Amino acid sequence: MRITELISGDVAAWTTIVRRQLGAADLTVTAVLADALSPRLTRFQLTLAGHSDPISLVAKKTSTREALFYRDLAPRLGFLTPRCWFGHANRRRGWVVLDDVPQHRPPSSWREGDASRVIGNLAALHTAYWNRAQELQAYEWLDWFILPVDPDAGISLPEPYRFYPYRQEQAVSSHAVANAGPLVEIFLKAATAVEALEALGGWPGVVGAEALVAVRDLLDDPVPMLHTLRTLPPTLIHGAPRPDHWHLTVFADCNLLDWERVALGPAVYDLVSLLEAREQALTRSGLRPSPAASELRFETMVDTYLLRLYESLWPLFDARAMRRALPAARCLYVLVDWLPRLADWFAPLATEAATSGPPTRISDRMLARVGRREAVALRPYLTDLFARFSADYRLL
């Protein structure tokens, strides 16, 4: 079956998919209505002969990795992922057709019970593949997020990560390159952010000298951060389980979407990514409480997560090791998720300043004037994030 037939609304092609998935040879699609939701998402409403209610599906243009995830691993995670009706992947891209999963409770309206349900499902994801790296390596498309501590202990590494050519540029040392593996390019972009912020005199009240020194130190020697994470049992991680990727329905379903960054790695990174992204969502919605209340919520959700893993994995789970790894996970989160964004925000400004005279002091007015409104909106969150980052760096 060709993708073009589905995109064009060919009723025969859609009938084949419906019959195959539902196991009903007498079902016939009589009409297909397509509604473009975004450049990558299209909702298809399928009308069936003899049925009053249509079937609603969503087609997504995606990466090869996500399409292969839905083919190989999603069927084992049915409690967490929508059903995939059709998938296609080649070396450059993928295309999947999934159940249309409505989001009846957006992150801004989550109650404590909703947050606990999400945390429990994240723990269930990590439990399903806890310390099963050798099994997961059978899927050649599944990459390591960070390299394991002992590549000779029955774990094979992709050749490009064995001998990554060192390039003498920016603040990333040859030692860091040798240890970063698949994170090398991200570290290089993080160095661009540091250099841009230094050229602009920092971001007053948000990213100060202490945080910039900490980033430079980690780009020079990331081992204190990476070693802690590498010693944890690897598992299947989503990579970006932020709140808008969770769809909570009125039927108590809890679906996790957007698996383009799925990888082998430490579970604690997913946990930190979720908790930090929730703080961002609350900041955007104007519902973010005080830093003390945020820290209490963070600790409560961490305790809930660790208890779920303990209940499922004991005696194979070391809760103390996981908790000790939280500072390293947050430091890595800042380097991987935030420094590249800061590079996009500030590198062009630093380049302009270098050609037009002394750097302009970064302010909310200046950021708004140059179209960096997201930076202004997230300033309260980022102020606290980099304060936590500096404190976590001192704990490494």
ZIGI-V439747 format. One record per backbone hydrogen bond with DSSP energy under -1.0 kcal/mol. NH is the residue of the N-H (numbers start at 1). CO is the residue of the C=O. If there is no record, write none. Layout:
NH;CO + NH;CO
//
This chain:
6;2 + 7;3 + 8;4 + 9;6 + 10;5 + 14;10 + 15;11 + 16;12 + 17;13 + 18;14 + 19;15 + 20;16 + 21;17 + 22;18 + 23;19 + 27;24 + 30;47 + 31;47 + 33;45 + 35;43 + 37;41 + 38;41 + 42;59 + 43;35 + 44;57 + 45;33 + 46;55 + 47;31 + 49;28 + 51;48 + 55;46 + 57;44 + 58;98 + 59;42 + 60;96 + 61;40 + 62;94 + 67;63 + 68;64 + 69;65 + 70;66 + 71;67 + 72;68 + 73;69 + 74;69 + 76;73 + 77;74 + 80;77 + 81;77 + 85;97 + 86;97 + 88;95 + 90;93 + 94;62 + 95;88 + 96;60 + 97;86 + 98;58 + 99;83 + 100;56 + 105;248 + 109;106 + 110;107 + 115;111 + 116;112 + 117;113 + 118;114 + 119;115 + 120;116 + 121;117 + 122;118 + 123;119 + 124;120 + 125;121 + 126;122 + 127;123 + 128;124 + 130;127 + 131;234 + 132;129 + 136;132 + 137;133 + 138;135 + 139;136 + 142;139 + 145;264 + 153;150 + 154;152 + 161;158 + 162;159 + 163;159 + 169;167 + 173;219 + 177;173 + 178;174 + 180;176 + 183;180 + 184;181 + 187;183 + 188;184 + 189;185 + 190;186 + 191;187 + 192;188 + 193;189 + 194;190 + 195;191 + 196;192 + 197;193 + 198;194 + 199;195 + 200;196 + 201;198 + 202;197 + 203;207 + 206;203 + 207;203 + 212;208 + 213;209 + 214;210 + 215;211 + 216;212 + 217;213 + 218;214 + 219;215 + 220;216 + 221;217 + 226;222 + 227;223 + 229;225 + 230;226 + 231;227 + 235;265 + 237;263 + 242;240 + 245;242 + 246;243 + 247;255 + 249;253 + 252;249 + 255;247 + 256;80 + 257;245 + 262;259 + 263;237 + 264;143 + 265;235 + 269;266 + 271;267 + 272;268 + 273;269 + 274;270 + 275;271 + 276;272 + 277;273 + 278;274 + 279;275 + 280;276 + 281;277 + 282;278 + 283;279 + 284;280 + 285;281 + 286;283 + 287;282 + 294;290 + 295;291 + 296;292 + 297;293 + 298;294 + 299;295 + 300;296 + 301;297 + 302;298 + 303;299 + 304;300 + 305;301 + 306;302 + 307;303 + 308;304 + 309;305 + 310;306 + 311;307 + 312;308 + 313;309 + 314;310 + 316;313 + 322;318 + 323;319 + 324;320 + 325;321 + 326;323 + 329;325 + 330;326 + 331;327 + 332;328 + 333;329 + 334;330 + 335;331 + 336;332 + 337;333 + 338;334 + 339;334 + 342;338 + 343;339 + 344;340 + 345;341 + 346;342 + 347;343 + 350;346 + 351;347 + 352;348 + 353;349 + 354;350 + 356;352 + 357;353 + 367;363 + 368;364 + 369;365 + 370;366 + 371;368 + 372;367 + 376;372 + 377;373 + 378;374 + 379;376 + 382;378 + 383;379 + 384;380 + 385;381 + 386;382 + 387;383 + 388;384 + 389;385 + 390;386 + 391;387 + 392;388 + 393;389 + 394;390 + 395;392 + 396;393
//
